[in-house]
């Protein structure tokens, strides 16, 4: 049974090339019988992509005011700009980035954390686990402009205790460049 691509309104049109033609950047040649046609390919890790995702190993962590939270498990770090020694992400390329972080307070503590760029707070989350003896998780998301070399990190605003586990959720910090 042959399919009729032309009858489908949103179906991409096939571009037929002679065997001697070369695909342009971002395309590859795919053999289709006697002819070749172009097919889009995705670029997986462009230089300066600035994507990372890290988590805190399974444990409880006691916080004090202005403590930088060092996430020690690297899930993804394109270009290697997150540093597990000090918990700082160093911006590789200036642009607009999305940053997100997630924290769980223990059953007896409130947890207040902030995303900080060069020591200046850009966003804050509050996990109210103190009431009701429950685990409370909060997630923060911020879209912001940063400059190459800026230091981005998560720090506590007050005393408390965060919990990170595979059961109640891991503390996480991620970011990626939009433009």
LUMKE-723912 format. One record per residue (C-alpha): y, x, z. Coordinates in pm, 1 decimal. Layout:
BEGIN
@y Y	x X	z Z
...
***
This chain:
BEGIN
@y 0.0	x 0.0	z 0.0
@y 335.0	x 147.0	z -94.6
@y 644.7	x 98.3	z 114.8
@y 972.2	x 3.7	z -43.2
@y 1241.8	x 201.7	z 140.9
@y 1518.6	x 63.3	z -78.8
@y 1454.9	x -290.9	z 47.0
@y 1521.8	x -187.3	z 408.2
@y 1902.1	x -188.5	z 461.7
@y 1916.7	x 85.4	z 728.0
@y 1640.3	x 306.0	z 590.9
@y 1766.8	x 655.6	z 502.4
@y 1765.8	x 724.3	z 133.2
@y 1536.6	x 1003.1	z 16.2
@y 1715.1	x 1294.2	z -150.2
@y 1494.7	x 1448.0	z -417.5
@y 1541.8	x 1818.0	z -486.5
@y 1394.7	x 2043.6	z -745.3
@y 1152.7	x 2306.7	z -615.9
@y 1412.5	x 2575.8	z -677.0
@y 1674.2	x 2415.8	z -450.8
@y 1726.6	x 2536.0	z -94.2
@y 1794.7	x 2308.5	z 201.0
@y 2139.6	x 2323.3	z 354.4
@y 2202.0	x 2415.6	z 718.3
@y 2046.6	x 2160.1	z 952.0
@y 1787.6	x 2051.5	z 695.9
@y 1442.8	x 2164.5	z 589.9
@y 1246.5	x 2099.6	z 273.7
@y 948.8	x 1865.9	z 307.0
@y 692.1	x 1849.4	z 29.9
@y 635.1	x 1498.4	z -100.7
@y 392.2	x 1513.0	z -388.9
@y 562.3	x 1689.1	z -680.8
@y 913.7	x 1668.0	z -537.7
@y 1077.3	x 1795.7	z -221.5
@y 1316.0	x 1596.4	z -6.0
@y 1537.3	x 1687.1	z 285.5
@y 1463.7	x 1596.4	z 644.8
@y 1700.8	x 1643.3	z 938.8
@y 1598.8	x 1887.5	z 1208.7
@y 1744.4	x 1906.3	z 1556.6
@y 1894.2	x 2224.3	z 1694.2
@y 1727.5	x 2271.4	z 2029.5
@y 1919.7	x 2544.3	z 2211.7
@y 2256.2	x 2626.3	z 2057.5
@y 2434.1	x 2926.6	z 2206.1
@y 2667.1	x 2820.8	z 2485.5
@y 2501.0	x 2481.2	z 2532.9
@y 2554.3	x 2507.7	z 2906.5
@y 2274.5	x 2273.5	z 3015.5
@y 2102.1	x 2321.7	z 3350.4
@y 1904.6	x 2126.6	z 3609.0
@y 1801.3	x 2257.4	z 3949.8
@y 1646.7	x 2111.2	z 4264.7
@y 1599.9	x 2201.3	z 4627.8
@y 1245.2	x 2291.4	z 4728.9
@y 1069.2	x 2042.3	z 4953.9
@y 1228.3	x 2078.1	z 5298.7
@y 1503.0	x 1959.2	z 5528.6
@y 1830.0	x 2154.2	z 5529.6
@y 2081.8	x 2154.8	z 5812.5
@y 2438.7	x 2139.6	z 5685.6
@y 2769.0	x 2249.8	z 5826.9
@y 3114.2	x 2198.4	z 5681.5
@y 3175.6	x 2376.2	z 5348.8
@y 2817.5	x 2506.0	z 5319.8
@y 2730.5	x 2575.7	z 4953.6
@y 2393.0	x 2416.2	z 4883.1
@y 2168.6	x 2667.2	z 4707.1
@y 1918.9	x 2487.9	z 4483.3
@y 1621.5	x 2721.7	z 4456.6
@y 1402.7	x 2550.4	z 4193.1
@y 1522.8	x 2592.7	z 3834.6
@y 1399.9	x 2312.4	z 3609.8
@y 1617.9	x 2403.2	z 3309.3
@y 1881.0	x 2669.4	z 3261.9
@y 1984.0	x 2724.6	z 2900.7
@y 2179.4	x 3051.3	z 2880.3
@y 2091.0	x 3141.5	z 3245.0
@y 2423.0	x 3048.7	z 3408.6
@y 2295.2	x 2889.8	z 3731.2
@y 2245.9	x 3149.8	z 4004.1
@y 1982.7	x 3076.0	z 4269.6
@y 2121.9	x 3352.6	z 4492.0
@y 2450.4	x 3173.9	z 4565.1
@y 2408.3	x 2819.6	z 4423.6
@y 2688.6	x 2862.5	z 4169.4
@y 2686.6	x 2754.5	z 3805.6
@y 2914.8	x 2978.2	z 3600.2
@y 3061.3	x 2792.5	z 3301.4
@y 2964.1	x 2978.5	z 2980.6
@y 3196.7	x 2800.0	z 2736.8
@y 3517.6	x 2604.8	z 2801.7
@y 3490.9	x 2232.5	z 2735.5
@y 3417.8	x 1890.6	z 2878.2
@y 3104.7	x 1880.8	z 3093.8
@y 2901.8	x 1617.5	z 3274.6
@y 2783.6	x 1714.0	z 3623.3
@y 2554.2	x 1509.2	z 3843.8
@y 2403.0	x 1564.9	z 4185.9
@y 2174.0	x 1368.5	z 4412.8
@y 2129.2	x 1398.3	z 4792.0
@y 1908.9	x 1220.4	z 5046.8
@y 2013.4	x 1197.9	z 5410.2
@y 1745.8	x 1217.4	z 5680.1
@y 1679.1	x 915.5	z 5899.7
@y 1935.8	x 1025.6	z 6157.7
@y 2219.9	x 1185.6	z 5961.0
@y 2494.9	x 1090.2	z 5722.9
@y 2538.2	x 1336.9	z 5440.4
@y 2868.1	x 1394.5	z 5260.7
@y 2866.8	x 1639.6	z 4969.3
@y 3114.4	x 1726.9	z 4698.5
@y 3109.3	x 1882.5	z 4355.2
@y 3352.3	x 2171.3	z 4357.2
@y 3511.9	x 2372.0	z 4075.9
@y 3656.9	x 2703.4	z 4192.4
@y 3682.6	x 2566.7	z 4547.7
@y 3864.7	x 2248.4	z 4440.7
@y 3673.7	x 1919.2	z 4501.1
@y 3618.0	x 1705.4	z 4190.3
@y 3388.0	x 1436.5	z 4331.7
@y 3226.9	x 1326.1	z 4658.7
@y 2916.6	x 1125.4	z 4754.0
@y 2820.1	x 974.4	z 5090.4
@y 2459.7	x 904.2	z 5195.5
@y 2460.7	x 673.3	z 5499.9
@y 2116.4	x 729.5	z 5649.9
@y 2237.3	x 717.0	z 6008.9
@y 2213.1	x 340.8	z 6040.6
@y 1876.8	x 167.2	z 6039.9
@y 1651.6	x 476.1	z 6043.8
@y 1603.8	x 481.3	z 5668.3
@y 1632.1	x 744.7	z 5401.0
@y 1949.3	x 699.7	z 5197.8
@y 2002.3	x 864.1	z 4860.9
@y 2331.2	x 889.1	z 4673.0
@y 2406.9	x 1021.8	z 4327.3
@y 2738.4	x 1145.8	z 4194.3
@y 2835.3	x 1180.1	z 3828.8
@y 3157.1	x 1333.1	z 3702.8
@y 3294.4	x 1417.0	z 3358.9
@y 3550.7	x 1696.2	z 3376.8
@y 3712.4	x 1978.3	z 3182.6
@y 3619.8	x 2329.7	z 3288.1
@y 3710.3	x 2673.6	z 3159.4
@y 3478.1	x 2961.0	z 3075.2
@y 3403.7	x 3152.9	z 3394.7
@y 3474.0	x 2861.4	z 3632.4
@y 3239.9	x 2836.1	z 3932.6
@y 3084.3	x 2493.1	z 3983.8
@y 2879.0	x 2417.8	z 4294.3
@y 2782.0	x 2152.3	z 4548.0
@y 2889.7	x 2191.8	z 4911.0
@y 2876.2	x 1983.4	z 5225.1
@y 3189.8	x 1828.4	z 5370.0
@y 3053.3	x 1788.8	z 5721.7
@y 2753.6	x 1848.1	z 5943.2
@y 2430.1	x 1666.5	z 5870.0
@y 2083.1	x 1713.5	z 5731.3
@y 1954.6	x 1659.7	z 5379.1
@y 1595.2	x 1589.2	z 5293.5
@y 1426.2	x 1703.8	z 4975.0
@y 1066.9	x 1609.2	z 4893.1
@y 844.0	x 1474.6	z 4622.3
@y 804.1	x 1152.2	z 4820.5
@y 1160.9	x 1051.5	z 4912.4
@y 1334.2	x 1236.1	z 4630.7
@y 1452.3	x 1588.5	z 4569.3
@y 1807.5	x 1705.5	z 4609.9
@y 1922.5	x 1790.6	z 4256.4
@y 2218.5	x 1933.0	z 4064.5
@y 2249.8	x 1916.3	z 3685.0
@y 2511.7	x 1960.4	z 3418.0
@y 2562.5	x 1985.5	z 3043.5
@y 2843.6	x 2039.6	z 2798.0
@y 2970.3	x 1740.2	z 2597.2
@y 3231.9	x 1911.5	z 2380.3
***
